[in-house]
């Protein structure tokens, strides 16, 4: 089992929201949706979706699950991001 240092945890706190935002934007565009359309599908406003995509906020697991459902992809596929 790997123990994470405080430095590594801080790096993750910075990099994960960016990767999630990039993933949401990529998948949204792949489906041909605007921010407004996707936000409406998951019961959020466009500004919140913009903030997710720009890594200003980190969505919780329920919001990520709703995004995956709205984008018609398995949750595990949503997390198909490289974390080093």
C-alpha positions, 0 to 999 in steps of 0.5 A: 500500500502506498502512503501519500505525502502531504505534498502529493495530496496537495498536488492532487487537490490541484490537478484533479479538478483540472482533469475533471474539468477537461474531461467534462468539456471534452465529453460535452463537446463530443456529444455536441452539447452547449454548457447550458444544455448539459447544465440543464440536463443535470439540474445545474446552471451554466455558470456552475458547469463553466466553473467545473470546466475551468476547475474553479469548483470540484463537483461532488460524486453525485454531480459527477454521476449525473454528468455521466448519465447525461452524457450517456457514458459509464461512470468508470469511463468518465474517470478515464483520466491519467493520474500520476 
